[in-house]
């Protein structure tokens, strides 16, 4: 099958296009071409294949006047795109053959592509999965975000401590995007609002330009393609010649410098007033540009502004774009003359909000004085929205309260639907962070459990397992992941189990080679690969994992001749630059690794590995190689998780709590194929009500007390007794995330994992049952749910 009736791509035709681009686009001949040149030429040749289905999809949307979905997100963690495009166009084999004929290794060329630094973790990867599924399902859609010049940061370790440097992904040309200089919008900040002739007029003090860059997102088999439109901030006045002529050379570049700051870094540190201001400007910048853009497109089709909800569905991915509500209301009132009531109602019918957190501190709020200074017109509009909300519902919940503008409450009030991202999370949203708003709007909250794209997270990243599944049940699972349930009939077949183990061994060998080449570390591939890869945060409890590792090290040293199961503990993830305790946890993991990995008694039985700068490309290597998935967050704190889905899909049983999507994963793969431990969300809440629970739990646990005593004595810090005093103080005196209370059960469950891993047929069956049971967790299923329950859209082909 070929995309939109295009001529089929052959190895010969692709080879010809690669050499053409090498000559005409890169200005190189094959004899002098670098790896970069080959990668760019291959990318351009592949991009050419995407353009026609992209154009055809756009034409079909316009001609059919189809409703569009606009997905607003601060993050789109898209990873490398050569892999996505070759898989979705079904030309991976063709590309391998074409590059080989040109004397190049396709996989080496792919590995040369930098990850686009457009996200941090699960939020951004979810957005990327959703874009893949929207295109695969042929639902017309735009993704809107920021074209970060440096993204989050590049993580390095110096003496075990995290350091941050700027991501340099745009130091090279980003070949997949198309610059759209004709698509640009003035974005305003500051100033004041006057009332003239019965209307409010905003007189801004600052203006920057939002300039569009488009990346086509092609779906499975190239049947449809949507657009990821990213905004770069540019100055309205590029260069101040008067300042330059006066000798003020720094001042002459000030407009460009100030504008570029807005789209330079993902999540600037907002612990300072300047940082807060920049982050608020970032959020308004991309949201305003996106709202203006979708209104321009809507009106260009001759539609009436009152019909906006019939043509536009706007999804807010977390609270970062929550300003979309007031911005849309502002434009409807100030530019299109709707009444306040009509503007609010129209905007609400377009807007929906996805909540991703149960942590109240993670629901953004802005100091009211800062907000009013940066966005004075929107401050007025929010007051108006709040007044109308209070009058209509009788609720006491305010959007502006105690000197803060609360963006979670704003997003909730301005959305026609609010969804959680797992069944447990959605219920807890009703009971906790939005309980009062749920009472005021009892039909507003619904659930859409997250999903992942099987194209990237099994088909592409795990060719060994892909081949086995294809041979066993056919290929229908590529677009209908529920077909994986057909594997259940083969779980006890000895030849299938042997092939499943062989696929896992292939992936573990690949990871070991990658780590050897990258870090010079040698792994025992017969050992269990025990993996925890996610953002470093107290509630995700990487520190519980490393404390259990120390406890296991103690047990092995106490009885080194026992029948131990060899393990490699693998960590991956970044800590926010201003999150001191998370950075201490990273330091502890690396210090413990240095000690354990050099212990002659245990080094053949226990290793700790923490490769720096975790990203999508690293995940594609680690996840297929994983034997055990660590999903050990405190129950009631993880909204969903998607790493848990990726690991389980790739045949990695979970050790975890009843938190987030773990609950549903356990239901689908079978309780017997999941290593459950820990307090429930309700038990965790009750435990926090007990005085002195953490110290009491530690003192009653000889295993944990010993570990914490070793840390306090400087065993892992070259005798420095105070290096980890922050972690110790937190655990003894606060421990809000209940590590102390769950530790003993976690340690015991890990010893059960050891025993089961040694029973090879039983473990293989568990691992394969995880793959077989994960069909429901496709992002295709999730997007169908959004389309039906929230957006009022459907596939157009």
N, C-alpha and C positions, 0 to 999 in steps of 0.2 A: 504493500500500500504506500502511496506517495502523497505528499502534502498538496492539497488543492489542485490535483491533476497536473502537478509539475512533472517534467521529464525525470524518470528515475535516476538517482545518483549512483554512478558506478565508481569503482576504484580509479578507472582510467579518467573519467570526467572530473572527479575530485582532484586527482593528481594534476590535471591540466590547469584547474582553477588555482590550485596552490602555487604552482610555478608562475602563473600569470600574476598573481598578487605579489609574489616574491619579487618579480621584476618591476611591475608597474606601481605597486603601492608601497613597497619597502625599498625599491631601488637597489636590489642585490641580485647577484647571480648565484647559483647553487654552490659554486666552489668557495665563495666567501661568506656564505650565510651563517649567522650565529644561531644558537638555540632560540634566542628571542625572535629572530627573523622567521624561523620556521613556525614558531608558535603563533606569531601574528598572522602569517600567511594562511595557516590552517584556520585560524579563527575567522579571518575575513572571508575565506571560501565557504565556511559553514554559515556565517552570518548572511551571506548572499542567499542561502537556501531558506532562511527564515523570513526574508523580506516579503516574498510573494504571499505566503499564507497570512502574514501580518496585515498586508494591504487588503487582501481579500476579506479577512475577518472584519476589518474596520469598515469596508464598503458595505458588507452585509448588515452590520449593526446600524449604520446610517439609513440604508435603504429600507430596513425593516422597522425602523424607529424603536429598536429594542431598548428596554430599560437597562441602564448600566449600574454596576456596583463600583463604588469608589472606596478603596480600602486605605485608610489613613493610618500610618504607622511611623514611629520614630526610627524603627529598625527594619531592615530587610537583609537578613544574613544569607545571601544567595550562594556563597561559596564560588568554586570554579565553574565557569559556564560552558567550557568545551565539553565536559562530561554530560551536562544537562542537555545540550543541544544534540549531540551525537546520539544519545539514548532516545530522546523524544522524537527525533527524525528517523530513528531506526537505521542509522548509518555508522554505528560504532565499528562494525567489522570492515566496512568500506574504508573508513578513516584509517584503521590500523593497516590495511593493505596498501592504501595510497601512500602513507608515510613510509612504510617499509620499502616500497618501490623507489622512493626518493632517498633511501639510505638513512632514514630517521626512525627512531623508536617512538611510536605514538605515545606510550605511557610516560616516557621521559619528557616529551613535549608538553603533555598535559600537566605534569608536575611543575613545570616552569611557570604556569599561570598563577599569579598572586590571588589570594582570596580578597574579594571586595570587602573593604573594612566598613561595612554599613550596619553593623549590629554588634551585640554583645553575647547574647545567649538565646534562651528558649523563645523569648518574645519575637526576636528577629527571624529565627529559623522557622517558627510557626508561620509568620507572614510569608516567607519564601515558599513554604509548603502549600499555603493557601493559593498563592499566585500560580503554582504549578497545577493545582487541581482546578482552579477556575478556568485555566486554558484547556486542560484536558476535557473538562465537562462542557466547554464552549459556552460559558456564561460571560457575556461582555463585561469587561472590568478594567479599571485602572488601579494600580498601586501608586500611592503618593507618599514620598518621603524626602529626605535631605541627602544631597550628594556630598557626603562628608569628605573633606580633603584628607583628613588623617584618621577618621573613625574613632574607635575607642582608644586603644593604645597597644603597642607591642610589648608583651611581657617578657622580661628577662629575670634571671636570678643572679644576684651577687652575694656570695657567702650565704646562700640559702634564702635571702630576702628578695621579695619582688621589687623590681624597678620597672619604670615605665618610660618608653620612648615612643615617638610619634610613628604611627603606621605610615608606610611609604607607598601604598598601593597605587596612588596616582602619579608616582614618579615616572611611570611608564604610561603610555597611552592606554586608556580603557577602551578596547577595540569594539566592545559590544554595544556601546551607546551611540546615539545620534544626537548631536547638539541641535537645539532648536532656538536659535537666536531671535526668531520672530515671535516666540512664545515667551513673553516676559511681563511681569506685573510689578507695579510699585507697591511696596509694603511699608506702611507707616508706623512710627512709634512716637510716643510723647506728645507734647503740645497741650492744647486745651480744647474744650468744647464750648461753643456759644449757642445761644438760642435765637434764631432769626426767623420771623414769619411763622412761628409755631412749629419750626423744625429744628432739630439739633444739627450742628455743623462741627465736624472735627477739623481742627487746625493743627496738623502734626508738626513736630519739630524735626524729626529725622525721617529719611526715606532711603530704603535700599531696593535693589532690583532683584526679583526672583526670576532666574533664567532656567529654562527647562532643558533636561537631558533625558532622552527616551531610550529604554532598553526593551526590545521585544521579548516576550515570554511565550515560548511555543509549547503547546501541549503534546500529548502522546500521539504519535504517528503524524504530527504536523497538521492535524485537521483544523486547528484554531490557534490563534496567537493574540494575546493581550499586551498591554503596555505597562511597564514600570516607569513612571515619570518622577525623576528626582530633581529637586530644586537646588541650584547653587546661588549663593548670595553675591551680588556684584554691586559696585557703586553706581548711582545714577550719574554722577560726574566722575569720570575715570581718573582724571589727573588735574590738580589745581595749578595751572600754569602761573597764575599771579603769585602764589606762594613760592613757586620754584624760582621765578625771576627775582623775587626779593631775597633769595638765598636761603629760604626755609625749605630745604630739600626733604626733610622728614615730613613736614606739614603738607607738602605737595602730594605725598602719597597717602595721607591720612584717610581720605574717603575710601580708597580701595582697601586699606588695612582694616578699617572698622567694619566694612561690609563682609570681607572674607572671614572675619572672626566668627560670624554667625554660622557659617557652614563649614567650619574648620574641624571641630572636634565633637564626637558623640558624648553626651552626658558630661559637660564641663563640671568641675567640682563646684557644687552649689552651697558649700559651707561658708562662703563669703558673700557679702552683698553684691559684689560685682559678678560673682558666679551665678547667683540667683537671677540677676537681671539678664545675663546672657542666655541662660537656659529658658527663661520666659520668652525672650525675643526669638529664640530658635523655634519654640513651639508655635508661637503665633506666625512666624515667618512662613513655615511650610504649610500650616493649616490655612492661612489666608490665601496664599497662592493657589492652593488646591481648590478651595471653595470658589475663588474667582474663575479658575480655569473650567471647572465643571459647569458653572453658570454660563460662561461664554459658549461652551459647546452646546448646552441645552438650548440656549436662545438662538444659536446659529441655525437650528433646525426649524425655526418658525414657531416654537412652542410658546404658550402663554405661561407667565410666571406662576399662576395659580395651579398649573398642572405639574409643577416640579416633582411632587412625591410619586407621580405615576411614571416618571422617567429616571429618577435618581434615588439610589440607596447608598447612604454614607455609613460606613462602619468605622467606629473609633476603636483602634486597637490600644486599649489601656487609656489612662487619663491624659497622656501627653497631648493628643489633639482635641481635648475637651473644649477648648476655646472655639471650636468649629460652630457650636451652637450660637453663642453670642455674635460671632462673625457673620454667620448666615442671616441671623435676625437683623444685624446692622445693615447688611447689603439690601435685604428685602425692604427695610423701612427707608433707609437713606437714599438708595439708588433706584428702587422700584416702587416706591410710594405705597407699600402695603401698610395697613394699620398695625399697631403693636400686637393686637390679638391675632390677626391673620398671619403676621410674620412668625410669631412664636409657634402657632399651630402648624403652619407649613413646614417650618424647620424641624419640628419634632417628628412629623410624619416621614421625614427623610433620614433622620439620625437614629442610629443604634449604637450601643456601647458594650464592649466586651471588658468585663472586669477580670483582672489576673492576680489579684492578691487579697489575702485575708489579714494582712498586716496593716493596721490603721496608719502607721507612719509611712507606708508606701503609697498611700493615696495622696497625691500631690496637693499642696496648698501653698498659696503665695501671700506674703505680707500685704495687707490691703493697701498700705501707702505706696509700696512698690508697684503693685498692680495698677492702681489709679494713676500713677505717674507715667507708666509705660503705655497703658491702654485706657486712657480716660473715657473714651466713648463706650468701650466694652464694660467698664466699671458701672456706668449708668445703666446699660442694658441688663447686666446681671442683677442689679437692684430691682429693675422692672420685672425680670423673670422670677426673682425670688418673691416679690410682692404678689404676683399672680398665682404662683404656686401655693403660698400661704393662704390666700383667700379661697382658692378652689378646693383645697384639701383639708384645711383646718389643722394641718400638721405644724409641729413646732420646729421642724428641721429647717435650718437656715443654710443658705449657700455662703453667705458672708457672716462670719461669727468670730467674736473675740479677736478682731483685727486681722483675720485671715480670710482669703477667698479659697474655698474648698472645691477642688476640681472634680473629685469623685462625686460629690453631691450635685455639682453643676451638670456633669455628664449624665447622671441618673435622671435628673429632673427634665433635661432636654431630650432624652431618648424615648422612642416609643417602645423599645425593648432593651432590656439589660440582660446579658447572658453570662453565666459562669462557664467554666471550661472543663468541668468534670461533675459527675452527679453529686458527689459529696460536697465539692466546692460550692455548687449552686445552692444547695440547701443551707450551707453555712453562711453564704452571702445574705440569705434571707434572715438568718438567726443572729448574725453578728454585725458586720460593718454597715449594712444597710437595713437593719431590722425596722427602724422607724419609717424609712422611706418605703419599705415593702408594705408596711401597714397602710400607708397613704396611697400606694399604687399596687394593689395586691396581684394584678395580672401582668405586671411589667417584667418580672424576672423569669427567665427560662434557662434551660441548660443546652449547651452544645459542646459535648465532650470533644476535646482536641483530637487531632489525628495527624499523621505524617504521610508524606508522599512515598508510596512504595517504589516509584521509579528511581528516586535518589537513594532511599534508605534500605533497599534490598537489591533491586534489579541492577543498579549501577555500582554500588559500593561492595557488593558481595557476589561476584560472578561465579564463585565456586558453588555457593548455595543456590544461586539462581539456576545454574545448570542442573543440579540435582532435582530441584522442584519441577523444572520444565520436563525433565525425563520421567518424573514420577506421576504428575497430575496434568501435564499440558501447560498451556500458556495463558489461559483465560484469566489467571490471577493478576496479570499485569494491570488490568483496569478494573478488576473485580476481586479485590483482595480477600473477600469472604470465601473464595474458592480454595484458600489454603486449608480449610477444614477437611478437604479430601485427603490431606496428609495423615489424618488420624487413623485411617485404615492401614497405614504402613508403619506405625510407631513401634510395633513389636517384631517387625521383620528384620532378621539379622543382617541381611545384605543392605537394607536401607539404613540401618543404624551404622553399619560400617562405612557407608558412603557419607553419611552425615558427619561422622567423626573425621573422615578424610577432608571434608570441606572445611571444618573448623581448624584442623591441623594446617591446611594451606594458608588460612588467614592468620593463624598464630605465627607461622614461619614468615609471612610477609611483614607482619608487625615487628618481629624480632630483627629482621634484616633492616627495616626502616629505622629502628631505634639504634641499631649498631652503626649504621651509616651516619646517623644524625648526631648521636651523643656518645658513641663508642661504648655503649652498654650491652653486655651479653646477657640474654635471657635464656632460662631453661624452659623450652616450649612444652615440655611434658608437665610443667607445673600448672596449677590453676591460675588463670588470668582473672584477677578480682579487680573490677574497674568501677571507679566513681569519677564521673566527668560532668561537671556543672559549675556554675558560678559559685564562688566561695562565699558562704553566708552561714551565720550561726544556726539558722533554722534547718539548713540542709545537712548540718552536723558532720562535716568532714573531720572535725576534731574528735568525734566519737570513733570514727573509723581509724584514725591514727592512734588513739589511745588503745583501741582493741588490738591494733598491730603490736604495740609495745607489750600488751598483756600476753599475746601469743608468743612473742620473742622471749618473755620471761619463762613461759611454760616449756618452750623448746630447750632453753638453756638449763632449766631444772631437770629435764629428763630427755637428753638429746638422742637417746637410742630408741625412743618410742616410735610407733608407726605413724609418723606425721605425714600429712598431705602437703607437699610443697606448694607454696603460693607466691605469686608475684602481685603485690598491691600496686595498682596503677591509679594515679590521681591526675586530673586535668582540670584547669579552670583558673579564672582571674578574679582578683579582689578589686573592688572599687578603690581608687587611689586614696580616698579619704577614710576608708573603713579600716581603722587601726587593728581591731581584734581579728578581722578576717586576714589581714596581712601577717599577724602573729601566728595564726593557724598555718599559713603557708610556710613560714619560717620553721615552725615546729616540725611539719611534715618533712622538710628537707634536712633538718638536723637529725631527726630520727632515721631517715634514709641513710645518711652518712655513717651513722653508728652501726645500724643493722647490716648494711651491705658490706661492711668491713669486718664483721665479726666472724672469725674462722669457724666458730661452733655452729652458727645458724645460716651462714650465707648461702648454703646449698639448699636450704629449706624455706627461706623467707627473704624476699627482696622487696624494696620499696622504690618505685620509679615515679618521677614527676616531670614529664617533658614540658618545657616552657612554651607559652604562647598557644594555648589550646584554641583551635578554630575548626571550621567545618571540615577542612581537608584532613586535619588530624583525626577528627571524629570518624571519618570514612575509613580510616585505617584501624582505629582502636575498637570500634563497635563490632565489626564482624569477627574480631579476634577474642572478644570477651567470653569468658566462661561464667562469670557471676556478675550480676548487675546490682550495684549498691544504690538503693532508693530509701534512705534511712532518715528522711526529714521527720521532724516532730509532727505527729498527727494533728491535722487541723490547720497547718500552715502552708503547705504546698497547694497551689490552686489546681494544677493538673500534672505538669511535667510532660515532656515529649521525649526526653532522653530515655526514660523508662520504656517507652513504646519502641524506640529504635533498637535498644538492646534486646528486649524480649523478642521482637520480630526476627532478629538475627540469631536466635537460638541461645539466649543467655538467661537462665533462670534468675529470678529476683530474690534478694533478701531485702525485706522492706516492711514498713509500717502501713497501717490503713490510712493512707494520706493521699490526697489528690487522685489521679487516675490509677494509682496502685490498686485501689478498691475494685475498679472495673477490670483492670488487667487480671487480677486474681480470679475474678468471676469467669472471665473468658478462657483463661488458660487452665483453670482448675486449681483449687486450693492445694491439691497434692503436688502441684508443680511450682509452688511459691513458698519461700521460707519467711513466714510471718513472725513478727515479734512486736513488742512495744505497746504502750498505752494507746487507747483510742482517743479521739478528739475530746469526747466527753470526760474520760478519765483524766486526760491532761489538764483540762480546765479545773476539775475537782482537786487535783494534786496541787495546783498552784495556790489553792486556798489553804493549804496546810502550812503552818509556821515551821520554818527550818527544814523543809523537805529535802533540799539538796545536800546539806551537810549530813543529815541523818542517813541519806541513801549512800553517801560516800563512806561514812564511817562503818556502815553495816556491810560493806563490800570489800573483803580483803584484796580482791584482784584489782579493783579500781583504786583503792587507797594506796596500794603498792606502786601503781603506775604514777599516780599524782605525786607521791613521795619522791620517786626517781626524778621526775621533772623538777620538783622543788629543790632537789639536791644538786642539780646541774649535770646529771648523767648524760644528757643529750646536748648540753650547751657548754662543754669544756669547763665545767665547774662554775659557770655563771648561774648563781642561784636566783637571780632576779629577772632573767631574760623573759620568762613566761609567767611572771607574776600576774599579768592582766588576765590570762586564761584561767589561772588557778583561782584568783579572786572571784572571777565571774562564776566559776563552777561551784565554789563553796558558798558564796553569799547570794547569788541571784539565780543562775541557771534557769532562766525563763523557758528555754527550749528543752529542758528536762533530760539532758544527756545522762545525768547521774541516776535518774530513776529508770531509764531504759537500758543502761549499760550491761547489767548482769545478764538480762535476757538476750541481749544482742550477742554477748560473748558466747553464751550457751548455744544459741542458734548457729553461730559460726562453726562450732565444733560439730553440730549436726551436719552442716554443709560439708565439712571435711570428710565425714564418714560416708555420706551419699556419693561424693565425688569419686571415692575409691571403688564404688560399685558401678563399674563402667556401663553395663547395659541400662541400669536404672537411671543413671545421670543422663545418658544419651537420650533415653525416652523423655525425660523431663525437658531437656533442651529442645528436642524436636516438637514436643507438645506445646511449648511456648510459641514457636514459629507457627504451628498449625492453628493456634487459638487467637492469633492477633489480627485476623482479617477485618474485624470491626473497627480497628483503629487507623483506617486509611483516612487521609484528609479529604478524599473524594466523598466519603460518607459524611464527614463534617460539613463540607461545603454544600452538599445537597440539603442538609438540615438548615443551614443558614438561609439558603435560597428559598426553601419552602416556608420556614417558620418566621423569618425576619425580613428578608429582602423582597419577597414577592416576585422572584425571578425564576427562570429555568433555562435549561440548555436551548440554544437556538438552532442546533442541527441534530 
